[in-house]
């Protein structure tokens, strides 16, 4: 496996860069970092370069303050990612990361840049349902989680899952990640997109059978944000369904990337670009 690390991205690929035909960007959930998708690159096709997005406030960028406003985060990300849209690419985001990839797609369309082949959005409700997001965290939509005391905030975060048991018992660790988690949660709880029109990008949504943060019509709602194809696939599990059973989601994602590559190859052939 070949690895390259930059400030905003960590790239992993099985072949030389010249052999890469598709790039997969993985955006972390609230409080998450590149470890959220640990070893996912091993299950990706040979022609895919897997890119782990390294947001400020976590991992090697822990000393940098995280960004608690969507517009500021998207502005920074769009400037950084532009260089790596030289090959067909897909944006995958779980939870908060799903909102980020959608907004990034909007920004790239606005700027007239090369658009992704598809967005894969995991376990986050559609934008028009985000105005009631806090209800799934505290039962009262006005009782914002990011404004709670440290103790209350941490208790709620632990209940969401996604943090390994050994780390859940480590209060020092939880207190260390609290500022980043709180800023990420503020970004989600204050997210109110304006003029959210459909994108000319296919959207695939992943949901989980026991996820109370995004379910039913909240996931189906993403259909109104694409003028191309839409699909919803449900997996067994809670909000972090792939942490316990990564096999099904990785197999589905791998097949999706193969399908996109085959379609892209057929288009290149028809245009005489081989």
PEVENJO-V583001 format. One record per residue. PHI is phi in radians with two decimals (* if undefined). Layout:
phi=PHI
phi=PHI
This chain:
phi=*
phi=-1.65
phi=-2.24
phi=-2.30
phi=-2.10
phi=-2.21
phi=-1.04
phi=-1.70
phi=-2.45
phi=-2.16
phi=-1.78
phi=-2.35
phi=-2.60
phi=-1.69
phi=-2.14
phi=-1.20
phi=-1.04
phi=-1.18
phi=-1.66
phi=-1.33
phi=-1.96
phi=-2.65
phi=-2.07
phi=-1.91
phi=-1.68
phi=-1.95
phi=-1.79
phi=-1.32
phi=-1.39
phi=-0.97
phi=1.35
phi=-1.61
phi=-2.46
phi=-1.08
phi=-1.16
phi=-0.98
phi=-1.96
phi=-0.94
phi=1.19
phi=-1.07
phi=-1.05
phi=-1.16
phi=-1.68
phi=-1.48
phi=-1.05
phi=-1.03
phi=-1.49
phi=-1.73
phi=-1.78
phi=-1.60
phi=-2.06
phi=-1.57
phi=-1.41
phi=-1.85
phi=-1.42
phi=-1.16
phi=1.64
phi=-2.65
phi=0.98
phi=-1.18
phi=-1.84
phi=-1.05
phi=-1.25
phi=-1.52
phi=-1.19
phi=-1.26
phi=-1.80
phi=-1.81
phi=-2.22
phi=-1.06
phi=-1.09
phi=-1.20
phi=-1.13
phi=-1.16
phi=-1.05
phi=-1.16
phi=-1.11
phi=-1.10
phi=-1.19
phi=-1.38
phi=-1.46
phi=-0.91
phi=-1.06
phi=-1.84
phi=-1.79
phi=-1.33
phi=-2.16
phi=-0.93
phi=-2.53
phi=-2.25
phi=-1.89
phi=-2.02
phi=-2.47
phi=-1.78
phi=0.99
phi=-0.90
phi=-1.05
phi=-1.16
phi=-1.14
phi=-1.12
phi=-1.18
phi=-1.13
phi=-1.16
phi=-1.16
phi=-1.06
phi=-1.08
phi=-1.12
phi=-1.19
phi=-1.11
phi=-1.04
phi=-1.46
phi=1.35
phi=-1.53
phi=-1.05
phi=-1.56
phi=-1.16
phi=-1.20
phi=-3.03
phi=-1.95
phi=-2.00
phi=-2.02
phi=-2.00
phi=0.92
phi=-2.52
phi=-1.21
phi=-1.07
phi=-0.88
phi=-1.28
phi=-1.76
phi=-1.26
phi=-1.19
phi=-2.00
phi=-1.05
phi=-1.07
phi=-1.02
phi=-1.36
phi=-1.85
phi=-2.28
phi=1.32
phi=-2.22
phi=-1.10
phi=-1.55
phi=-1.63
phi=-1.09
phi=-1.14
phi=-1.17
phi=-1.72
phi=-1.33
phi=-1.13
phi=-0.98
phi=-1.11
phi=-1.14
phi=-1.08
phi=-1.10
phi=-1.06
phi=-1.16
phi=-1.13
phi=-1.08
phi=-1.17
phi=-1.19
phi=1.52
phi=1.58
phi=-1.84
phi=-0.94
phi=-0.94
phi=-1.09
phi=-1.46
phi=-1.12
phi=-1.47
phi=-1.74
phi=-1.12
phi=-1.09
phi=-1.13
phi=-1.06
phi=-1.20
phi=-1.20
phi=-1.53
phi=-0.99
phi=-1.01
phi=-1.19
phi=-1.05
phi=-1.14
phi=-1.15
phi=-1.10
phi=-1.17
phi=-1.09
phi=-1.01
phi=-1.24
phi=-1.30
phi=-1.89
phi=-1.25
phi=-2.44
phi=-1.16
phi=-1.88
phi=0.89
phi=-1.39
phi=-1.45
phi=-1.06
phi=-1.70
phi=-1.42
phi=-2.35
phi=-1.13
phi=-2.14
phi=-2.00
phi=-1.94
phi=-1.88
phi=-2.23
phi=-2.24
phi=-1.07
phi=-2.01
phi=-1.57
phi=-1.56
phi=-1.46
phi=-2.65
phi=-2.62
phi=0.80
phi=-1.18
phi=-1.18
phi=-1.46
phi=-1.04
phi=-1.04
phi=-1.12
phi=-1.04
phi=-1.35
phi=-1.80
phi=-2.39
phi=-1.72
phi=-1.93
phi=-1.39
phi=-2.32
phi=-2.56
phi=-2.13
phi=-2.10
phi=-1.81
phi=-2.05
phi=-1.35
phi=2.32
phi=-1.70
phi=-0.99
phi=-1.87
phi=-0.96
phi=-1.40
phi=-1.22
phi=-1.55
phi=-2.35
phi=-1.25
phi=-0.90
phi=-1.05
phi=-1.23
phi=-1.19
phi=-1.16
phi=-1.12
phi=-1.14
phi=-1.02
phi=-1.11
phi=-1.10
phi=-1.17
phi=-1.10
phi=-1.07
phi=-1.13
phi=-1.14
phi=-1.11
phi=-1.16
phi=-1.12
phi=-1.13
phi=-1.13
phi=-1.16
phi=-1.13
phi=-1.13
phi=-1.15
phi=-1.67
phi=1.20
phi=-1.84
phi=-1.42
